[in-house]
Amino acid sequence: MSSYRRYTFSKNTSIKLKINYKITKIKLNPYSYSQYQKKLIDKIIFLRECGHTYKMISQYFNQINILSFRGKRFSPSLVLELIKNYNRHLEKNKSKLGEIISSELVYE
């Protein structure tokens, strides 16, 4: 059950809505990976979406002589760790655009 209030205003009544808004955690460039890292992560995500296992992805990169960010050969556990770290990075860098702290409706 809900109740509604009906207000009657004269023609000269003004209504103001005051909102306090706080902007937090604005990041202009939330992606701190290099271009090489970004391309590598994107390729891993694409291959995972296609159904490839971590072992298949590491073998693929090693066959075409692609090295990790630190210049090492790939292993299945490295591919898994790259994805885990990337997901942690995304979660950590989620930014709220802001939040409403308080609002007040003023009738004059």
CNS distance restraints for C-alpha pairs under 8 A (distance, minus, plus):
assign (resid   9 and name CA) (resid  13 and name CA) 6.01 0.50 0.50
assign (resid  13 and name CA) (resid 107 and name CA) 7.21 0.50 0.50
assign (resid  13 and name CA) (resid 108 and name CA) 5.78 0.50 0.50
assign (resid  14 and name CA) (resid 107 and name CA) 6.24 0.50 0.50
assign (resid  14 and name CA) (resid 108 and name CA) 5.43 0.50 0.50
assign (resid  15 and name CA) (resid 105 and name CA) 7.21 0.50 0.50
assign (resid  15 and name CA) (resid 106 and name CA) 5.84 0.50 0.50
assign (resid  15 and name CA) (resid 107 and name CA) 4.82 0.50 0.50
assign (resid  15 and name CA) (resid 108 and name CA) 6.30 0.50 0.50
assign (resid  16 and name CA) (resid 105 and name CA) 5.92 0.50 0.50
assign (resid  16 and name CA) (resid 106 and name CA) 5.11 0.50 0.50
assign (resid  16 and name CA) (resid 107 and name CA) 6.53 0.50 0.50
assign (resid  17 and name CA) (resid 103 and name CA) 7.13 0.50 0.50
assign (resid  17 and name CA) (resid 104 and name CA) 5.81 0.50 0.50
assign (resid  17 and name CA) (resid 105 and name CA) 4.57 0.50 0.50
assign (resid  17 and name CA) (resid 106 and name CA) 6.16 0.50 0.50
assign (resid  18 and name CA) (resid 103 and name CA) 5.58 0.50 0.50
assign (resid  18 and name CA) (resid 104 and name CA) 5.13 0.50 0.50
assign (resid  18 and name CA) (resid 105 and name CA) 6.32 0.50 0.50
assign (resid  18 and name CA) (resid 106 and name CA) 7.59 0.50 0.50
assign (resid  19 and name CA) (resid 100 and name CA) 7.07 0.50 0.50
assign (resid  19 and name CA) (resid 101 and name CA) 7.67 0.50 0.50
assign (resid  19 and name CA) (resid 102 and name CA) 5.96 0.50 0.50
assign (resid  19 and name CA) (resid 103 and name CA) 4.35 0.50 0.50
assign (resid  19 and name CA) (resid 104 and name CA) 6.48 0.50 0.50
assign (resid  20 and name CA) (resid 100 and name CA) 6.10 0.50 0.50
assign (resid  20 and name CA) (resid 101 and name CA) 5.51 0.50 0.50
assign (resid  20 and name CA) (resid 102 and name CA) 5.35 0.50 0.50
assign (resid  20 and name CA) (resid 103 and name CA) 6.25 0.50 0.50
assign (resid  21 and name CA) (resid  98 and name CA) 6.91 0.50 0.50
assign (resid  21 and name CA) (resid  99 and name CA) 5.93 0.50 0.50
assign (resid  21 and name CA) (resid 100 and name CA) 4.65 0.50 0.50
assign (resid  21 and name CA) (resid 101 and name CA) 5.73 0.50 0.50
assign (resid  21 and name CA) (resid 102 and name CA) 7.44 0.50 0.50
assign (resid  22 and name CA) (resid  98 and name CA) 5.47 0.50 0.50
assign (resid  22 and name CA) (resid  99 and name CA) 5.60 0.50 0.50
assign (resid  22 and name CA) (resid 100 and name CA) 6.43 0.50 0.50
assign (resid  22 and name CA) (resid 101 and name CA) 6.69 0.50 0.50
assign (resid  23 and name CA) (resid  96 and name CA) 7.87 0.50 0.50
assign (resid  23 and name CA) (resid  97 and name CA) 5.95 0.50 0.50
assign (resid  23 and name CA) (resid  98 and name CA) 4.16 0.50 0.50
assign (resid  23 and name CA) (resid  99 and name CA) 6.69 0.50 0.50
assign (resid  24 and name CA) (resid  95 and name CA) 7.71 0.50 0.50
assign (resid  24 and name CA) (resid  96 and name CA) 6.38 0.50 0.50
assign (resid  24 and name CA) (resid  97 and name CA) 6.26 0.50 0.50
assign (resid  24 and name CA) (resid  98 and name CA) 5.47 0.50 0.50
assign (resid  25 and name CA) (resid  95 and name CA) 5.51 0.50 0.50
assign (resid  25 and name CA) (resid  96 and name CA) 6.24 0.50 0.50
assign (resid  25 and name CA) (resid  97 and name CA) 7.08 0.50 0.50
assign (resid  26 and name CA) (resid  95 and name CA) 6.22 0.50 0.50
assign (resid  26 and name CA) (resid  96 and name CA) 7.25 0.50 0.50
assign (resid  26 and name CA) (resid  97 and name CA) 6.46 0.50 0.50
assign (resid  27 and name CA) (resid  95 and name CA) 7.03 0.50 0.50
assign (resid  30 and name CA) (resid  93 and name CA) 6.24 0.50 0.50
assign (resid  33 and name CA) (resid  37 and name CA) 5.79 0.50 0.50
assign (resid  33 and name CA) (resid  38 and name CA) 6.03 0.50 0.50
assign (resid  34 and name CA) (resid  38 and name CA) 6.10 0.50 0.50
assign (resid  35 and name CA) (resid  39 and name CA) 6.15 0.50 0.50
assign (resid  36 and name CA) (resid  40 and name CA) 6.16 0.50 0.50
assign (resid  36 and name CA) (resid  69 and name CA) 7.73 0.50 0.50
assign (resid  37 and name CA) (resid  41 and name CA) 6.07 0.50 0.50
assign (resid  37 and name CA) (resid  69 and name CA) 6.50 0.50 0.50
assign (resid  38 and name CA) (resid  42 and name CA) 6.04 0.50 0.50
assign (resid  39 and name CA) (resid  43 and name CA) 6.12 0.50 0.50
assign (resid  40 and name CA) (resid  44 and name CA) 6.25 0.50 0.50
assign (resid  41 and name CA) (resid  45 and name CA) 6.15 0.50 0.50
assign (resid  41 and name CA) (resid  82 and name CA) 7.42 0.50 0.50
assign (resid  41 and name CA) (resid  83 and name CA) 7.25 0.50 0.50
assign (resid  41 and name CA) (resid  86 and name CA) 7.78 0.50 0.50
assign (resid  42 and name CA) (resid  46 and name CA) 6.09 0.50 0.50
assign (resid  43 and name CA) (resid  47 and name CA) 6.14 0.50 0.50
assign (resid  44 and name CA) (resid  48 and name CA) 6.10 0.50 0.50
assign (resid  44 and name CA) (resid  57 and name CA) 7.04 0.50 0.50
assign (resid  44 and name CA) (resid  79 and name CA) 7.60 0.50 0.50
assign (resid  44 and name CA) (resid  83 and name CA) 7.90 0.50 0.50
assign (resid  45 and name CA) (resid  49 and name CA) 6.16 0.50 0.50
assign (resid  45 and name CA) (resid  83 and name CA) 7.82 0.50 0.50
assign (resid  46 and name CA) (resid  50 and name CA) 6.33 0.50 0.50
assign (resid  47 and name CA) (resid  51 and name CA) 6.57 0.50 0.50
assign (resid  47 and name CA) (resid  52 and name CA) 5.61 0.50 0.50
assign (resid  47 and name CA) (resid  57 and name CA) 7.03 0.50 0.50
assign (resid  48 and name CA) (resid  52 and name CA) 5.07 0.50 0.50
assign (resid  48 and name CA) (resid  53 and name CA) 6.65 0.50 0.50
assign (resid  48 and name CA) (resid  54 and name CA) 7.76 0.50 0.50
assign (resid  52 and name CA) (resid  56 and name CA) 5.96 0.50 0.50
assign (resid  52 and name CA) (resid  57 and name CA) 6.50 0.50 0.50
assign (resid  53 and name CA) (resid  57 and name CA) 6.28 0.50 0.50
assign (resid  54 and name CA) (resid  58 and name CA) 6.16 0.50 0.50
assign (resid  54 and name CA) (resid  76 and name CA) 4.74 0.50 0.50
assign (resid  54 and name CA) (resid  77 and name CA) 7.41 0.50 0.50
assign (resid  54 and name CA) (resid  79 and name CA) 6.06 0.50 0.50
assign (resid  54 and name CA) (resid  80 and name CA) 6.59 0.50 0.50
assign (resid  55 and name CA) (resid  59 and name CA) 6.17 0.50 0.50
assign (resid  55 and name CA) (resid  75 and name CA) 6.98 0.50 0.50
assign (resid  55 and name CA) (resid  76 and name CA) 4.63 0.50 0.50
assign (resid  56 and name CA) (resid  60 and name CA) 6.09 0.50 0.50
assign (resid  56 and name CA) (resid  76 and name CA) 7.89 0.50 0.50
assign (resid  57 and name CA) (resid  61 and name CA) 6.29 0.50 0.50
assign (resid  57 and name CA) (resid  76 and name CA) 7.40 0.50 0.50
assign (resid  57 and name CA) (resid  79 and name CA) 7.51 0.50 0.50
assign (resid  58 and name CA) (resid  62 and name CA) 6.16 0.50 0.50
assign (resid  58 and name CA) (resid  74 and name CA) 5.02 0.50 0.50
assign (resid  58 and name CA) (resid  75 and name CA) 5.27 0.50 0.50
assign (resid  58 and name CA) (resid  76 and name CA) 5.54 0.50 0.50
assign (resid  58 and name CA) (resid  79 and name CA) 6.67 0.50 0.50
assign (resid  59 and name CA) (resid  63 and name CA) 6.03 0.50 0.50
assign (resid  59 and name CA) (resid  74 and name CA) 7.40 0.50 0.50
assign (resid  59 and name CA) (resid  75 and name CA) 7.66 0.50 0.50
assign (resid  60 and name CA) (resid  64 and name CA) 6.48 0.50 0.50
assign (resid  61 and name CA) (resid  65 and name CA) 6.07 0.50 0.50
assign (resid  61 and name CA) (resid  66 and name CA) 5.12 0.50 0.50
assign (resid  61 and name CA) (resid  67 and name CA) 7.29 0.50 0.50
assign (resid  61 and name CA) (resid  74 and name CA) 6.77 0.50 0.50
assign (resid  62 and name CA) (resid  66 and name CA) 5.95 0.50 0.50
assign (resid  62 and name CA) (resid  67 and name CA) 7.31 0.50 0.50
assign (resid  62 and name CA) (resid  73 and name CA) 6.25 0.50 0.50
assign (resid  62 and name CA) (resid  74 and name CA) 6.24 0.50 0.50
assign (resid  66 and name CA) (resid  73 and name CA) 7.50 0.50 0.50
assign (resid  67 and name CA) (resid  71 and name CA) 5.07 0.50 0.50
assign (resid  67 and name CA) (resid  72 and name CA) 5.29 0.50 0.50
assign (resid  67 and name CA) (resid  73 and name CA) 5.25 0.50 0.50
assign (resid  67 and name CA) (resid  74 and name CA) 6.76 0.50 0.50
assign (resid  68 and name CA) (resid  72 and name CA) 5.16 0.50 0.50
assign (resid  68 and name CA) (resid  73 and name CA) 6.24 0.50 0.50
assign (resid  68 and name CA) (resid  74 and name CA) 6.45 0.50 0.50
assign (resid  74 and name CA) (resid  78 and name CA) 6.16 0.50 0.50
assign (resid  74 and name CA) (resid  79 and name CA) 6.97 0.50 0.50
assign (resid  75 and name CA) (resid  79 and name CA) 6.50 0.50 0.50
assign (resid  76 and name CA) (resid  80 and name CA) 6.36 0.50 0.50
assign (resid  77 and name CA) (resid  81 and name CA) 6.12 0.50 0.50
assign (resid  78 and name CA) (resid  82 and name CA) 6.12 0.50 0.50
assign (resid  79 and name CA) (resid  83 and name CA) 6.43 0.50 0.50
assign (resid  80 and name CA) (resid  84 and name CA) 6.22 0.50 0.50
assign (resid  81 and name CA) (resid  85 and name CA) 5.98 0.50 0.50
assign (resid  82 and name CA) (resid  86 and name CA) 6.04 0.50 0.50
assign (resid  83 and name CA) (resid  87 and name CA) 6.15 0.50 0.50
assign (resid  84 and name CA) (resid  88 and name CA) 6.19 0.50 0.50
assign (resid  85 and name CA) (resid  89 and name CA) 6.04 0.50 0.50
assign (resid  86 and name CA) (resid  90 and name CA) 6.26 0.50 0.50
assign (resid  87 and name CA) (resid  91 and name CA) 6.18 0.50 0.50
assign (resid  88 and name CA) (resid  92 and name CA) 6.04 0.50 0.50
assign (resid  89 and name CA) (resid  93 and name CA) 6.12 0.50 0.50
assign (resid  90 and name CA) (resid  94 and name CA) 6.21 0.50 0.50
